[in-house]
C-alpha cells in the first residue's frame, strides 16, 4: 500500500488482480514480466517487499504501468509474517506472497513452473491441465481465480478466526479444516473447461491454517492477543496461478 492511509489500501484492493511470487533468475523473471505486460496490460499486479527487493531492477520499468509495490495496511503485518515463519519454518518470501494475497483479496501469480515446489507446504489442492493454454484461457481462468479468493474470503477468514480460538483453547479444529478442504474441492468445478486428471499444475489452492494447527495453544493464543484483526485477514484460502 502506498503511503496515504486506509483509502489507498481500499483502492488497491479494488483494482489488484494478483500478487507475484517467483524465485527465477532475474533475466527469466524479466521475461515473464514482459509476457504479462503484453497480454494483461490493464491488470494491476502487486510486488511484496521481498519480491521488490529481489527483482528491483527487473521490475522497475513496469512499476506504475503493470506493477504496484505493496505495503501492509497495518504495521503488524510484517511482524505477524515473521511469527508465522518461526512457527512453520516457511521462508519469508513464500509467507509474504500468501499473506499479502490474502490481505489484498487476490490470487498469487507464480512466475515459473519450477517455483511451485517452494509453495508446496501450503498447497491443499490443485488443478491440473494437460495442454498448453492460450492467452484467452489464461485471461479467463485468471479472472476465475480472482473469484475463487473473493467468494471464499468472508467465510474462510471468519472460520480461520474460529479455528484459532479453538486451538488456542486446546479444542479440536479438525471439523473446520475438513470443511475448508471440502469447499476447495467443490470449487475446482469452476475450472471445468481446462481441468484434467493428469498434467502440469495450473492452479494451486493455498491454506496456511493447517500448518498453524500444529503449533502449541500458547503460540496460537499469542497470535490472537498480539495481532488483532490482522491474523484472520491473512488466513484466506488463496488461489495461485502458475505461469
C-alpha positions as CSV (number, residue, x, y, z in Angstrom):
1,X,0.0,0.0,0.0
2,X,1.4,3.4,-0.9
3,X,1.5,6.0,1.8
4,X,-1.7,7.9,2.2
5,X,-3.9,5.9,4.5
6,X,-6.6,3.3,4.5
7,X,-8.4,4.8,1.5
8,X,-5.3,4.0,-0.6
9,X,-5.4,0.4,0.6
10,X,-9.1,0.2,-0.3
11,X,-8.4,1.4,-3.8
12,X,-5.6,-1.1,-4.3
13,X,-7.8,-4.0,-3.1
14,X,-10.4,-2.9,-5.6
15,X,-8.0,-2.9,-8.6
16,X,-5.4,-5.5,-7.7
17,X,-5.6,-8.7,-9.8
18,X,-2.7,-10.7,-8.4
19,X,0.3,-10.8,-6.1
20,X,3.5,-12.0,-7.7
21,X,5.7,-14.8,-6.4
22,X,8.9,-16.1,-8.1
23,X,12.4,-17.4,-7.4
24,X,13.5,-17.3,-11.0
25,X,16.8,-15.9,-12.0
26,X,16.5,-12.1,-12.8
27,X,16.6,-12.4,-16.5
28,X,13.9,-15.2,-16.6
29,X,11.8,-13.1,-14.2
30,X,12.1,-10.2,-16.6
31,X,10.9,-12.3,-19.5
32,X,7.8,-13.4,-17.5
33,X,7.0,-9.8,-16.7
34,X,7.3,-8.9,-20.4
35,X,4.9,-11.7,-21.2
36,X,2.4,-10.5,-18.6
37,X,2.7,-6.9,-19.8
38,X,1.9,-7.7,-23.4
39,X,-1.1,-9.8,-22.5
40,X,-2.6,-8.3,-19.4
41,X,-1.8,-4.6,-19.7
42,X,-4.9,-3.4,-17.9
43,X,-4.3,-5.6,-14.8
44,X,-2.6,-4.2,-11.7
45,X,-0.2,-6.8,-10.1
46,X,1.4,-6.5,-6.7
47,X,5.0,-6.9,-5.6
48,X,5.6,-7.8,-2.0
49,X,8.6,-6.3,-0.2
50,X,10.6,-9.5,-0.7
51,X,9.9,-9.5,-4.5
52,X,10.6,-5.8,-4.8
53,X,14.0,-6.4,-3.1
54,X,14.8,-9.5,-5.1
55,X,13.8,-8.1,-8.5
56,X,14.1,-4.4,-8.2
57,X,15.9,-3.6,-11.4
58,X,13.9,-6.0,-13.5
59,X,10.6,-4.7,-12.0
60,X,11.4,-1.0,-12.2
61,X,10.3,-0.4,-15.8
62,X,6.9,-1.9,-15.0
63,X,6.2,-0.1,-11.8
64,X,3.2,2.2,-12.3
65,X,2.3,0.5,-15.5
66,X,1.8,-3.1,-14.5
67,X,3.2,-3.4,-11.0
68,X,2.4,-1.9,-7.7
69,X,4.8,-2.2,-4.7
70,X,2.7,-3.4,-1.8
71,X,3.0,-2.5,1.8
72,X,1.0,-3.9,4.7
73,X,-2.2,-2.0,5.6
74,X,-1.2,-2.4,9.2
75,X,2.3,-2.3,10.6
76,X,1.6,-5.5,12.5
77,X,1.5,-7.5,9.2
78,X,5.3,-7.8,8.8
79,X,5.7,-8.9,12.5
80,X,3.0,-11.5,12.0
81,X,4.6,-12.9,8.9
82,X,7.8,-13.2,10.9
83,X,6.0,-15.0,13.7
84,X,4.4,-17.4,11.1
85,X,7.9,-18.1,9.9
86,X,9.0,-19.1,13.4
87,X,6.0,-21.4,13.7
88,X,6.2,-23.1,10.3
89,X,9.7,-22.8,9.1
90,X,8.5,-21.4,5.8
91,X,10.7,-18.8,4.0
92,X,9.6,-15.1,4.3
93,X,9.0,-14.6,0.5
94,X,6.6,-17.6,0.5
95,X,4.7,-16.3,3.5
96,X,4.6,-12.8,2.2
97,X,3.1,-13.9,-1.1
98,X,0.4,-15.9,0.7
99,X,-0.4,-13.3,3.4
100,X,-0.3,-10.3,1.1
101,X,-2.6,-12.1,-1.4
102,X,-5.0,-12.9,1.5
103,X,-4.9,-9.3,2.9
104,X,-5.4,-7.9,-0.6
105,X,-8.1,-10.5,-1.6
106,X,-6.1,-11.5,-4.7
107,X,-4.6,-14.6,-6.2
108,X,-0.9,-15.3,-6.3
109,X,0.7,-15.4,-9.7
110,X,3.6,-17.8,-9.6
111,X,6.1,-16.8,-12.3
112,X,7.9,-20.0,-13.3
113,X,6.6,-23.6,-13.1
114,X,9.8,-24.5,-11.3
115,X,8.9,-22.3,-8.4
116,X,5.9,-24.4,-7.3
117,X,8.0,-26.6,-5.0
118,X,8.6,-23.7,-2.6
119,X,4.9,-23.2,-2.1
120,X,4.2,-26.9,-1.7
121,X,3.8,-26.9,2.1
122,X,0.8,-24.5,1.7
123,X,-0.9,-26.5,-1.1
124,X,-4.1,-28.3,-0.1
125,X,-5.5,-29.0,-3.6
126,X,-4.6,-28.3,-7.3
127,X,-6.0,-28.0,-10.8
128,X,-4.0,-29.9,-13.5
129,X,-4.1,-29.2,-17.2
130,X,-2.8,-31.5,-20.0
131,X,-2.4,-28.9,-22.7
132,X,-0.8,-25.6,-23.3
133,X,-3.2,-22.7,-22.6
134,X,-4.0,-19.9,-25.0
135,X,-3.9,-16.3,-24.0
136,X,-7.7,-16.5,-23.9
137,X,-7.6,-19.4,-21.5
138,X,-5.2,-17.6,-19.2
139,X,-7.3,-14.4,-19.2
140,X,-10.5,-16.3,-18.4
141,X,-9.1,-18.5,-15.7
142,X,-7.0,-15.8,-14.0
143,X,-10.3,-14.0,-13.7
144,X,-11.9,-17.1,-12.3
145,X,-9.0,-17.5,-9.8
146,X,-9.8,-14.0,-8.6
147,X,-13.4,-15.0,-7.9
148,X,-12.1,-18.1,-6.0
149,X,-10.4,-15.9,-3.5
150,X,-13.1,-13.3,-3.3
151,X,-16.0,-15.8,-2.9
152,X,-14.3,-17.7,-0.2
153,X,-13.0,-14.7,1.7
154,X,-15.5,-13.7,4.3
155,X,-16.3,-17.3,5.2
156,X,-12.7,-18.5,5.2
157,X,-11.3,-15.7,7.3
158,X,-14.1,-16.0,9.8
159,X,-13.6,-19.7,10.0
160,X,-9.9,-19.2,10.5
161,X,-10.5,-16.9,13.5
162,X,-12.9,-19.6,14.9
163,X,-10.2,-22.2,14.4
164,X,-7.5,-20.1,16.1
165,X,-9.7,-19.6,19.1
166,X,-10.5,-23.3,19.4
167,X,-6.9,-24.3,19.0
168,X,-5.7,-21.7,21.5
169,X,-8.2,-23.1,24.0
170,X,-6.9,-26.6,23.4
171,X,-10.0,-27.7,21.5
172,X,-10.3,-29.6,18.2
173,X,-10.4,-27.6,15.0
174,X,-10.4,-30.6,12.6
175,X,-14.0,-30.1,11.6
176,X,-13.1,-26.6,10.3
177,X,-10.1,-27.7,8.5
178,X,-12.1,-30.6,6.9
179,X,-14.8,-28.2,5.8
180,X,-12.3,-25.9,4.2
181,X,-10.9,-28.8,2.2
182,X,-14.4,-29.9,1.1
183,X,-15.2,-26.5,-0.1
184,X,-11.9,-26.2,-2.0
185,X,-12.6,-29.5,-3.8
186,X,-16.1,-28.3,-4.7
187,X,-14.5,-25.0,-6.0
188,X,-12.4,-26.9,-8.6
189,X,-15.5,-27.3,-10.7
190,X,-15.0,-23.6,-11.8
191,X,-12.2,-24.8,-13.9
192,X,-14.1,-27.4,-15.9
193,X,-13.0,-26.0,-19.2
194,X,-9.4,-26.9,-18.7
195,X,-9.1,-29.3,-15.7
196,X,-7.5,-32.8,-16.3
197,X,-6.7,-35.8,-14.2
198,X,-3.1,-35.5,-15.1
199,X,-0.6,-33.0,-16.5
200,X,1.1,-29.9,-15.1
201,X,-0.1,-27.8,-12.2
202,X,-2.0,-24.7,-13.4
203,X,-3.7,-23.7,-10.2
204,X,-2.9,-24.3,-6.6
205,X,-5.1,-23.8,-3.5
206,X,-3.0,-22.4,-0.7
207,X,-4.0,-22.5,3.0
208,X,-1.7,-21.7,5.9
209,X,-4.2,-22.7,8.6
210,X,-3.4,-26.5,8.6
211,X,0.2,-25.7,9.3
212,X,-0.7,-23.3,12.1
213,X,-2.9,-26.0,13.6
214,X,0.3,-27.9,14.6
215,X,1.5,-25.1,16.8
216,X,1.1,-25.0,20.6
217,X,-2.0,-23.5,22.1
218,X,0.1,-20.8,23.7
219,X,1.6,-19.8,20.4
220,X,-1.8,-19.5,18.8
221,X,-3.1,-17.5,21.7
222,X,-0.2,-15.1,21.1
223,X,-1.4,-14.6,17.5
224,X,-4.9,-13.8,18.7
225,X,-3.7,-11.4,21.5
226,X,-1.0,-9.6,19.6
227,X,-2.3,-9.3,16.1
228,X,-6.0,-8.5,16.4
229,X,-7.9,-8.2,13.1
230,X,-4.7,-8.8,11.0
231,X,-4.4,-12.5,11.8
232,X,-7.7,-13.7,10.3
233,X,-7.2,-11.3,7.3
234,X,-4.0,-13.3,6.5
235,X,-5.7,-16.7,6.5
236,X,-8.0,-16.8,3.5
237,X,-8.0,-19.7,1.0
238,X,-5.8,-18.3,-1.8
239,X,-5.6,-19.5,-5.4
240,X,-2.3,-19.4,-7.1
241,X,-2.0,-19.4,-10.9
242,X,1.2,-21.0,-12.2
243,X,2.6,-19.2,-15.3
